[in-house]
Every structure is written in C-alpha cells, then in structure tokens.
Amino acid sequence: MKRAAKTCAICESGVRVVDFKDERTLQRFLTERGKILPARLSGTCARHQRQLSTAIKRARELALLPYIKGHVG
C-alpha cells in the first residue's frame, strides 16, 4: 500500500526562513520528550528540516526551548 505524500507545512504557510524565536512553530516539530521529529514523520522538505533543526538548537541554547521535557534534577 502506498501512502499519500505529505506536504511541507512550512512551504504551505509561505515562510521562507524558520525563525528560532517562534517557539509555537518550533514546538510543533518536537516530540513530547523534546526530540526533533524526523522529516519522514513531520512531512517537511529537506530545506526546511535543516532550517528547523538549526532553529531548534539555537532556541535551546538561549533557553527558549528545553533540551529534555519533564526532566527534574
């Protein structure tokens, strides 16, 4: 069985560059544990997947996003 091809949500919204300060958008591409979703699950194109990973890593560095969710201690 063949699945329908997923379309890139970032391309559809018309965004050219993913901004690391946009926490709400970046949160959509993280798992409940805080890991970055792979492109095959999120449906992003290769260009935006690279931009997403860089933006998420920058947001983590500036403490806008957590490295690990639910981790205490």
N, C-alpha and C positions, 0 to 999 in steps of 0.2 A: 504494500500500500504506500502510496506517495502522499506526503503531507503538503499542504499549501505553503508556498514560500512566505516567510514573514517579511514584512516591510519594516524599514528602519523608522522608528518613531521620531527620531531627531531630524531625519530628512523630511518627513512629512510635516513637521511643525515649522520647517523653514529656517531652522537655526544653522548658521554657518560654523560657528565656533562654540564649543561647550565651555561654559564659564565655571570655574571652581567655586565661586561664591554662591551659586544657585543650588542650595542644599536640597530643596524639594525635588528638583530634577535628578540630582545625583542619587538621592535616596531610592528612587525607583529602580536603579540598576545595582542595588546591593541586596544580598540575602538577609535573612533575619539574624544571622550571626555577624554580618558586617563584611562579608566577602564580596568581591566584584563578580557579577554574573557574567558567564561567557557569552560570546556573541551568538552562539547557536541557540541559547535559551532566551536571550533578550531580544534577538532579531535585529540587532544593529549592524550596520555595514562596517567594513574594516576600518575606514577612515574615522568614523565616529566612535568605534570601540577603542581605538588608540587614544583619541581625544578624551574619552570618558575615563580611561584608566589613569591618564596623566592628571586630569582634573580631580579625581577622587583621591589620588595620592597627595596632591597639593592641599586639598581640603583637610585631609588627615593631619598633615604636617602643621597646619595652622589651627588645629583643634576644632574645626568646623564639623567634622565627622569623626566618629570613634573608630579606632583600629579594630576593636572587638566589642560587639554589643553584649550586654548582660554580664560582663566580666567585672567581678568585685575583688579588689585586693591587690 
